[in-house]
Amino acid sequence: MNKKFYVIMFAVLAFAMILSACGPAAEAPAAEGEEPAAEEPAEEAEATGYEGPKTVSFPLGYGDIPTLDPSKAQDTSSIQLDMYMFPGVTRVNEETSVVEPAMAESWDVSDDGTVYTFHLREGVSWVKYDEVLGEVVEVTDEEGNVRYVTADDFAFGFTRTLKAETGSPYAYLLNMALAGSEDFNYADEADRDEEALGVKAVDAQTLELTFLKPGVFNASIAGMWMGYAQPSWVIEELGDRWFEPGNIETYGPFTLKDWIHDYDATLIKNPFWEGTEYSPAPALDEVNFRFLDNIPALAEYEAGSLDVAAVPAEDMDRVKADPVLSAEYVQSGVFCSYYYGFNTSLPPMDDVRVRRAFSMAIDRAGLIDNVLKGAQTPARWVENPGLAGAPTLETHPEAGIGTDLEAAKILFQEYLDETGQTAADLDVTILHNESTGHALIAETIQAMWKDTLGVEVKIAAQEWKVYLDLTDGPDAPQVFRLGWCLDYPDANNFTHELFALCGNSNQCENGAVYGGIQWLNQEYEDLMDAAAAETDNAKRQDLYAQASTILHYTDAAVAPIYWYGRQTLSKPYITRTFGVGGQEDFTKWDVDMEAKMSQ
């Protein structure tokens, strides 16, 4: 990373310096007695305008990127950069959520729906940013030959993710999907059987993945970041330093230029990426990501130092009333959900009545209308309506859980009377990662729980990387906030891969409950299996609606709060798309630099 400045390629600078030093060629003097030749009138200099790099500055949120290692990424910040440095075999369209070809030009599916054969693009080279040359260069092997991406590189990525020593937080998802993954993941190094793993490089351009069962979402899972191609030669040489600036080698539309930890990161265009129908060669030369919370990011936006910013709840009314900012404001949908998880093993959250009362005591509509003031929708369950298989408020209005203050009071008092306690006896803490927005939501819910249930709840905050480790482990706090954006556009990704045993918010160890919400309900597990195998969308909606009622009401292991909406400011010189999955597609952005420089 570097402090904010506009980068001029060293080669361009050098060329300009050479021209300046040489100057124009000297003319021969006129012969004695001759008149000097008349000077030709100078042509008017053509106005060429701005000719430097096209750059966009974008806030990525507060806190450093935890990692750029695809095997270890689990948060939207890490994934945002990885997905444009290491494209998968497939990709999800950022606006429509349709699964599209990426590094695979096409794929075949076996008759039983479990074996996917991906035919990879040829001639895609590995690249890196050369700090000395100031440009992106192709990577070569020991003999000087250009390294091209092969099926072996993808097989290495999948296999490395599944090795226990890698410590991948997303190995669990492959365990739920790929044949042989779970045995491979849990086996000691000496006992691993790669032949039994459902990952095979058939030849240089053919990758075969075998899934445990048919699924409409299998092609999406195949393209997720933990299965990206990875440079084995760099990783084996440098270990955990392989993804730092100067070391990292990638192959997608952008590569890493620099990364100043805790300040910013910059991606630079890969000139060797020829582009496809679905992932074009970028118009942008660089994207600078600033690690800023929403409030300082908005201040930087108004000062002209950022090209895009989210609108914090505290500034929503002012932005909408401002004639300039309101014209730059866009409200859009996004397949992301905000929820509170309960550690069901810790008192008082080990009693379902407490969990259900706390969830019903959250006035979701009031939070949105009076505090957030944005495009959010009160959520009765976590999976967003509109995802394949997800219930909707029209089809299943009673599924999940809703706000019911009176029922919450009665249920909570029943618990207190039975246990001989008062509300003042309870010691409850909400933990969130550091963010003014999350703090505001926690403070609002804290007040709701005080007003409705009489409980004085404490609030604590932690830095993002530490927070992720804590909420994944056995010492997860009583109440913790998380958000989830789609990995692929199906309800299965939210219900099964988040909350089933061994899911992202319900970690396991050797198949037993371990971290996160620490919850197991066999009926829920059976519904997940049935919904994944079902092909009729209406029937899938019914199954997921039943499961959501178990998760959010019957057992109340999770309190859904809202389905996200986006409140975004973009400078008028930016041409962009709006991603619905939590990440942006910068290959489809452009910027009018003359207009930008004139601001």
KEBATOR-425063 format. One line per 5 residues: number of its first residue (from 0); their letters; for each residue x, y, z of C-alpha. Coordinates in pm, whole numbers, plus 50000, padded with zeros to 5 digits. Last residue first. Layout:
N
NUM> A> X:Y:Z; ...
END
This chain:
599
598> QSMKA> 48666:51885:49092; 48867:51941:48774; 49079:51631:48825; 48769:51412:48839; 48615:51564:48527
593> EMDVD> 48937:51508:48336; 48963:51162:48488; 48625:51045:48360; 48612:50717:48549; 48517:50363:48453
588> WKTFD> 48381:50057:48630; 48306:49718:48475; 48631:49544:48577; 48569:49694:48921; 48302:49436:48996
583> EQGGV> 48193:49527:49350; 48151:49294:49646; 47872:49247:49903; 47651:49026:49688; 47418:49271:49513
578> GFTRT> 47693:49456:49327; 47613:49803:49198; 47760:49881:48855; 47976:50182:48780; 48052:50493:48578
573> IYPKS> 48220:50752:48802; 48238:51123:48701; 47925:51198:48903; 48095:51100:49231; 47931:50802:49397
568> LTQRG> 47735:50804:49722; 47582:50481:49841; 47296:50370:50065; 47268:49995:50026; 46989:49780:50163
563> YWYIP> 47055:49491:50393; 46807:49238:50522; 46747:49309:50886; 46761:49173:51240; 46766:48792:51243
558> AVAAD> 46811:48664:51600; 46992:48328:51599; 46967:48023:51826; 46595:48083:51873; 46522:47711:51922
553> TYHLI> 46158:47719:51810; 46177:48075:51680; 46487:48154:51471; 46637:47814:51389; 46317:47606:51393
548> TSAQA> 46119:47873:51205; 46399:47903:50952; 46397:47528:50890; 46025:47525:50815; 46069:47821:50576
543> YLDQR> 46364:47644:50412; 46147:47340:50343; 45857:47542:50208; 46086:47749:49985; 46242:47429:49850
538> KANDT> 45896:47304:49758; 45830:47625:49565; 46172:47600:49394; 46120:47243:49266; 46468:47088:49244
533> EAAAA> 46489:46930:49590; 46825:46778:49693; 46944:47082:49887; 46604:47124:50052; 46599:46764:50177
528> DMLDE> 46951:46781:50322; 46881:47110:50498; 46550:46975:50633; 46737:46679:50784; 46983:46909:50960
523> YEQNL> 46698:47120:51101; 46528:46807:51234; 46859:46706:51389; 46892:47026:51592; 47245:47122:51695
518> WQIGG> 47374:47447:51840; 47709:47594:51939; 47620:47951:51828; 47985:48011:51739; 48217:47728:51839
513> YVAGN> 48250:47352:51904; 47956:47120:51838; 48090:46777:51735; 48193:46645:51392; 48564:46629:51471
508> ECQNS> 48549:46992:51583; 48247:47197:51487; 48172:47561:51411; 47818:47698:51413; 47849:48046:51261
503> NGCLA> 48039:47923:50953; 47862:47587:50944; 47998:47270:51110; 47646:47178:51228; 47393:47368:51020
498> FLEHT> 47395:47744:51080; 47594:47927:50814; 47652:47673:50541; 47305:47525:50566; 47084:47830:50610
493> FNNAD> 47269:48108:50429; 47440:47923:50144; 47142:47689:50107; 46923:47991:50034; 47096:48019:49696
488> PYDLC> 47285:48292:49515; 47649:48196:49582; 47886:48327:49846; 47603:48554:49948; 47658:48821:50207
483> WGLRF> 47647:48749:50579; 47660:48994:50866; 47761:48919:51221; 47676:49040:51567; 47756:48861:51890
478> VQPAD> 47552:48770:52198; 47673:48537:52474; 48035:48563:52360; 48217:48296:52157; 48462:48111:52382
473> PGDTL> 48432:47784:52191; 48566:47947:51874; 48436:48114:51559; 48325:48428:51743; 48671:48469:51893
468> DLYVK> 48871:48423:51573; 48649:48667:51383; 48675:48927:51661; 49055:48915:51669; 49066:48992:51296
463> WEQAA> 48804:49266:51327; 48928:49460:51631; 48700:49419:51930; 48394:49587:52079; 48202:49555:52407
458> IKVEV> 47846:49636:52508; 47676:49571:52844; 47310:49479:52888; 47100:49617:53173; 46793:49394:53152
453> GLTDK> 46447:49543:53216; 46284:49325:52952; 46108:49579:52731; 46285:49909:52806; 46626:49759:52886
448> WMAQI> 46617:49519:52590; 46521:49806:52361; 46799:50029:52501; 47061:49761:52435; 46912:49717:52088
443> TEAIL> 46979:50085:52015; 47327:50074:52166; 47411:49764:51962; 47288:49928:51641; 47494:50242:51708
438> AHGTS> 47803:50036:51790; 47766:49839:51468; 47756:50165:51273; 48046:50322:51463; 48257:50018:51386
433> ENHLI> 48484:49795:51593; 48359:49436:51584; 48058:49362:51800; 48005:49196:52138; 47676:49222:52326
428> TVDLD> 47716:49142:52695; 47473:48986:52945; 47500:48953:53324; 47158:48873:53465; 47075:48945:53829
423> AATQG> 46911:49280:53752; 46642:49103:53549; 46540:48922:53863; 46611:48562:53947; 46432:48269:54107
418> TEDLY> 46493:48035:53812; 46126:47964:53743; 46020:48323:53805; 46292:48465:53581; 46214:48226:53295
413> EQFLI> 45841:48298:53310; 45923:48670:53321; 46113:48632:52995; 45824:48457:52823; 45569:48714:52938
408> KAAEL> 45787:49014:52843; 45874:48870:52500; 45507:48797:52426; 45428:49160:52500; 45710:49294:52284
403> DTGIG> 45637:49085:51976; 45887:49154:51695; 45914:48874:51441; 46041:48520:51410; 46093:48269:51129
398> AEPHT> 45801:48183:50907; 45467:48358:50957; 45464:48557:50629; 45557:48254:50414; 45464:48325:50049
393> ELTPA> 45436:48704:50072; 45721:48759:50317; 45938:48546:50090; 46090:48201:50135; 46439:48140:49994
388> GALGP> 46481:47859:49742; 46686:48063:49497; 46764:48398:49659; 46497:48661:49610; 46399:48679:49975
383> NEVWR> 46724:48709:50174; 46826:48419:50397; 46838:48530:50763; 46484:48493:50894; 46210:48734:51004
378> APTQA> 46411:49027:50869; 46307:49393:50889; 46399:49554:50554; 46696:49789:50506; 46689:50077:50257
373> GKLVN> 46802:50348:50494; 46698:50542:50801; 46936:50345:51026; 46806:50493:51351; 46436:50581:51343
368> DILGA> 46290:50380:51058; 46537:50090:51058; 46560:50038:51433; 46185:50094:51467; 46115:49827:51206
363> RDIAM> 46338:49578:51388; 46193:49637:51733; 46409:49377:51907; 46212:49231:52200; 46117:48921:51999
358> SFARR> 46487:48825:51976; 46556:48878:52347; 46243:48680:52437; 46342:48392:52207; 46694:48375:52352
353> VRVDD> 46570:48393:52709; 46305:48128:52652; 46559:47903:52478; 46770:47878:52795; 47147:47844:52734
348> MPPLS> 47146:48217:52663; 47144:48286:53040; 47389:48128:53063; 47640:48016:52798; 47599:47707:52576
343> TNFGY> 47353:47867:52331; 47610:48124:52225; 47353:48354:52065; 47406:48500:51719; 47283:48845:51626
338> YYSCF> 47194:48908:51263; 47249:49130:50961; 47178:48991:50613; 47328:49044:50268; 47184:48998:49922
333> VGSQV> 47201:49366:49823; 46941:49614:49708; 47005:49968:49595; 46972:50327:49714; 47178:50574:49514
328> YEASL> 47294:50918:49630; 47492:51148:49397; 47197:51386:49339; 47128:51383:49714; 47487:51488:49777
323> VPDAK> 47462:51802:49565; 47118:51932:49674; 47171:51832:50043; 46847:51716:50205; 46908:51344:50146
318> VRDMD> 47263:51376:50273; 47158:51561:50589; 46886:51306:50674; 47122:51012:50623; 47416:51155:50816
313> EAPVA> 47386:50962:51143; 47279:50650:50954; 47611:50646:50774; 47601:50694:50395; 47845:50468:50213
308> AVDLS> 48124:50631:50017; 48263:50646:49664; 48521:50864:49490; 48730:50937:49798; 48963:51231:49861
303> GAEYE> 48720:51499:49739; 48661:51662:50079; 48302:51534:50076; 48430:51184:50014; 48692:51214:50290
298> ALAPI> 48420:51321:50535; 48205:51028:50420; 48495:50791:50481; 48547:50938:50829; 48185:50840:50915
293> NDLFR> 48176:50506:50735; 48486:50354:50894; 48800:50370:50685; 49049:50121:50545; 49108:50285:50207
288> FNVED> 49110:50075:49891; 49286:50225:49588; 49175:50089:49253; 49417:50131:48965; 49426:50138:48586
283> LAPAP> 49050:50142:48540; 48907:50037:48203; 48944:49678:48314; 48974:49391:48062; 48630:49237:48062
278> SYETG> 48496:48969:48297; 48177:48817:48152; 48237:48855:47780; 48603:48788:47842; 48913:48994:47912
273> EWFPN> 49260:48992:47769; 49429:48990:48109; 49793:49059:48019; 49764:49429:48107; 49682:49339:48470
268> KILTA> 49535:49658:48616; 49668:49768:48954; 49517:49696:49295; 49603:49929:49581; 49578:49869:49955
263> DYDHI> 49523:50113:50239; 49593:50216:50600; 49600:49931:50856; 49876:49753:50665; 50022:49954:50381
258> WDKLT> 49948:49730:50083; 50095:49777:49737; 50049:49689:49372; 49836:49379:49406; 49702:49234:49080
253> FPGYT> 49401:49312:48868; 49209:49141:48585; 49310:48797:48717; 49637:48598:48715; 49812:48637:49050
248> EINGP> 50162:48629:49199; 50223:48779:49544; 50579:48844:49658; 50645:49215:49598; 50345:49310:49809
243> EFWRD> 50256:49036:50064; 50067:48724:49954; 50357:48477:49988; 50464:48585:50336; 50273:48299:50501
238> GLEEI> 50503:48041:50341; 50770:48194:50117; 50911:47906:49910; 50620:47660:49913; 50372:47944:49866
233> VWSPQ> 50564:48089:49572; 50599:47759:49383; 50239:47659:49461; 50095:47968:49290; 49721:47934:49371
228> AYGMW> 49420:47862:49151; 49100:47959:49331; 48914:47689:49525; 48888:47878:49856; 48760:48171:49648
223> MGAIS> 48435:48016:49527; 48398:47902:49166; 48317:47535:49233; 48056:47642:49489; 47866:47823:49214
218> ANFVG> 47868:47520:48983; 47733:47310:49273; 47438:47543:49345; 47162:47348:49170; 47274:47047:49369
213> PKLFT> 47347:46682:49298; 47520:46498:49582; 47862:46450:49732; 48030:46650:49457; 48306:46538:49222
208> LELTQ> 48522:46811:49069; 48716:46760:48745; 48957:47021:48609; 49064:47023:48244; 49319:47261:48090
203> ADVAK> 49652:47098:48182; 49505:46748:48199; 49258:46559:48416; 49343:46774:48719; 49134:46601:48985
198> VGLAE> 48941:46711:49293; 48686:46476:49453; 48936:46346:49708; 48981:45969:49711; 49303:45989:49504
193> EDRDA> 49434:46253:49743; 49436:45998:50025; 49557:46158:50345; 49689:45919:50610; 50043:46055:50648
188> EDAYN> 49920:46414:50678; 49673:46324:50951; 49314:46306:50831; 49045:46561:50922; 49043:46752:50595
183> FDESG> 49088:46445:50375; 48802:46261:50543; 48582:46571:50513; 48673:46640:50153; 48618:46292:50009
178> ALAMN> 48338:46405:49778; 48294:46780:49773; 48001:46971:49923; 47977:46983:50303; 48350:46933:50348
173> LLYAY> 48401:47207:50089; 48201:47439:50311; 48395:47339:50624; 48725:47417:50451; 48612:47778:50472
168> PSGTE> 48800:47881:50789; 49119:47741:50632; 49378:47639:50889; 49644:47542:50635; 49758:47266:50870
163> AKLTR> 49425:47085:50821; 49480:47045:50447; 49151:47119:50274; 49244:47466:50151; 49570:47325:50011
158> TFGFA> 49374:47066:49814; 49139:47318:49655; 49423:47554:49562; 49652:47276:49437; 49373:47142:49216
153> FDDAT> 49332:47493:49074; 49704:47521:48997; 49702:47169:48850; 49417:47274:48618; 49660:47520:48462
148> VYRVN> 49739:47891:48476; 50031:47984:48251; 50391:48038:48360; 50602:48215:48098; 50922:48026:48019
143> GEEDT> 51252:48152:48157; 51393:47809:48236; 51340:47854:48611; 50978:47958:48554; 50847:48293:48432
138> VEVVE> 50593:48536:48575; 50449:48801:48344; 50511:49163:48438; 50302:49442:48591; 50477:49777:48602
133> GLVED> 50694:50005:48815; 51014:49848:48684; 51162:49823:49033; 50832:49744:49206; 50750:49460:48967
128> YKVWS> 50380:49382:49006; 50313:49014:48950; 50171:48796:48675; 50062:48437:48608; 49958:48396:48247
123> VGERL> 49623:48305:48096; 49705:48128:47768; 49427:47872:47769; 49083:47904:47925; 48977:47608:48135
118> HFTYV> 48735:47326:48052; 48554:47232:48374; 48423:46880:48430; 48153:46858:48698; 48070:46518:48850
113> TGDDS> 47767:46495:49082; 47458:46548:48866; 47383:46177:48807; 47409:46223:48430; 47749:46389:48463
108> VDWSE> 47784:46764:48425; 47993:46937:48159; 48169:47273:48183; 48250:47575:47970; 48508:47851:47924
103> AMAPE> 48635:47787:48275; 48843:48074:48411; 48518:48271:48450; 48197:48127:48308; 47875:48267:48456
98> VVSTE> 47643:48190:48748; 47354:48440:48756; 47354:48666:49063; 47192:48941:48850; 47403:49245:48942
93> ENVRT> 47743:49104:49048; 47727:48812:48808; 47849:48509:49001; 48177:48362:48876; 48293:48023:48756
88> VGPFM> 48633:47850:48737; 48757:48096:48996; 48918:48436:48937; 49239:48504:49135; 49328:48876:49144
83> YMDLQ> 48974:49004:49097; 48814:48764:49347; 49099:48807:49594; 49046:49179:49647; 48679:49159:49742
78> ISSTD> 48734:48829:49927; 48968:48989:50178; 48728:49275:50248; 48413:49057:50247; 48545:48823:50516
73> QAKSP> 48644:48455:50511; 48986:48440:50345; 49222:48160:50451; 49252:47950:50135; 49231:48262:49918
68> DLTPI> 49537:48414:50096; 49488:48791:50083; 49452:48813:50461; 49287:49004:50748; 49246:49324:50546
63> DGYGL> 49312:49601:50798; 49040:49769:50998; 48744:49995:50918; 48564:49954:50591; 48676:49911:50231
58> PFSVT> 48649:50273:50123; 48709:50321:49747; 48948:50542:49554; 48931:50515:49175; 49218:50570:48935
53> KPGEY> 49254:50609:48560; 49622:50653:48487; 49756:50970:48328; 49663:51125:47993; 49438:51414:48098
48> GTAEA> 49350:51647:47813; 49493:51610:47462; 49444:51962:47340; 49632:51973:47010; 49909:52225:47008
43> EEAPE> 49847:52486:46738; 50077:52432:46447; 50386:52650:46445; 50423:52872:46141; 50709:52748:45927
38> EAAPE> 51024:52949:45990; 51171:53124:45691; 51503:52985:45586; 51793:53201:45684; 51907:53425:45404
33> EGEAA> 52220:53308:45241; 52537:53511:45229; 52732:53260:45436; 52551:52926:45448; 52261:52902:45698
28> PAEAA> 52336:52712:46021; 52240:52338:46034; 51935:52277:46262; 51970:52127:46611; 51733:51832:46696
23> PGCAS> 51473:51920:46962; 51553:51855:47329; 51774:51567:47440; 51725:51610:47816; 51347:51661:47795
18> LIMAF> 51292:51363:47569; 51496:51142:47803; 51306:51271:48107; 50968:51194:47942; 51078:50838:47868
13> ALVAF> 51191:50789:48228; 50863:50923:48365; 50661:50695:48139; 50871:50396:48242; 50834:50483:48610
8> MIVYF> 50453:50471:48573; 50281:50770:48725; 50083:50693:49041; 49830:50934:49182; 49875:50975:49552
3> KKNM> 49717:50844:49869; 49968:50690:50104; 50098:50361:49975; 50000:50000:50000
END
